[in-house]
Amino acid sequence: YDYYDGREWKLMCRKISRVLEGTAQQAIFTECMTAFKKGMFAVCLTTLLTVLEGFISAFGDDPQDIRVMRICKFHADDEMQKKNNIKSLCWLSMYEYTKILYQKSNFSQPEPSTINRHWIQHGRTGKSATKTDCLRVFNALSTLTNIKQQTYKIE
């Protein structure tokens, strides 16, 4: 939390902004940064989740299949087979994060203790988004940024 309070957060956001494809995604991300700075964490979190989903989907092999956990798991396994240990661990980290974030939920049951994409995006959450929740998604986007920079040699 303290690490990303200031300069490091700005640097991370600048890196993410540079690799997002399309002016619409960049504009949405810029609005997320503004919402975050203003303490509007519910708006920031809800919108950041769509940016994250789009970013992960861009790594998919089939534009019709946007299952983010499958994409992350595929790349984790693929990079491990190629002996790209760091990239494999990055993808494994993304897989573990999305496994929790996208955990299937039965809305007639109690809400999960961690943020859940389905509860948030379907307007069912009863939890207030926090700065830490948002920072976790920013950090996930940063991980994807690093993967993309390594893959395509983007500065």
Residue pairs with C-beta under 8 A, 6 or more apart in sequence:
1 131
1 132
1 135
4 12
4 135
4 138
4 139
9 135
9 138
12 138
12 139
12 142
13 29
13 33
13 138
15 142
15 145
15 149
16 29
16 138
16 141
16 142
16 145
17 26
17 29
17 30
18 145
18 154
19 145
19 148
19 149
19 154
20 26
20 29
20 51
20 55
21 58
25 51
25 54
25 55
28 47
28 50
28 51
29 48
29 51
31 47
32 44
32 47
32 48
32 51
35 41
35 43
35 44
35 47
36 44
36 131
36 134
36 138
39 131
41 128
41 129
41 130
41 131
41 133
41 134
42 128
42 129
44 129
44 134
45 115
45 120
45 129
45 133
45 134
45 137
46 120
46 121
46 129
48 134
48 137
48 138
48 141
49 101
49 117
49 120
49 121
49 137
50 121
51 141
52 137
52 140
52 141
52 144
53 66
53 68
53 117
55 141
55 144
56 68
56 71
56 72
56 94
56 98
56 144
57 63
57 66
57 68
57 71
59 71
59 75
59 144
59 147
59 148
60 66
60 71
61 74
68 98
68 102
69 95
69 98
69 99
69 102
72 91
72 92
72 94
72 95
72 98
73 91
73 95
75 87
75 91
75 94
75 147
76 88
76 89
76 91
76 92
76 94
76 95
77 88
79 85
79 87
79 88
79 91
80 88
86 150
87 147
87 150
87 151
90 143
90 146
90 147
91 147
93 143
94 140
94 143
94 144
97 136
97 140
100 114
100 116
101 114
101 115
101 116
101 117
102 116
102 117
102 118
103 112
103 116
103 118
104 118
105 111
105 112
105 116
105 118
105 119
107 119
107 122
107 124
111 119
111 124
111 125
111 126
111 127
112 119
115 125
115 127
115 129
115 133
115 136
116 125
118 124
119 125
119 127
120 129
148 154
149 155
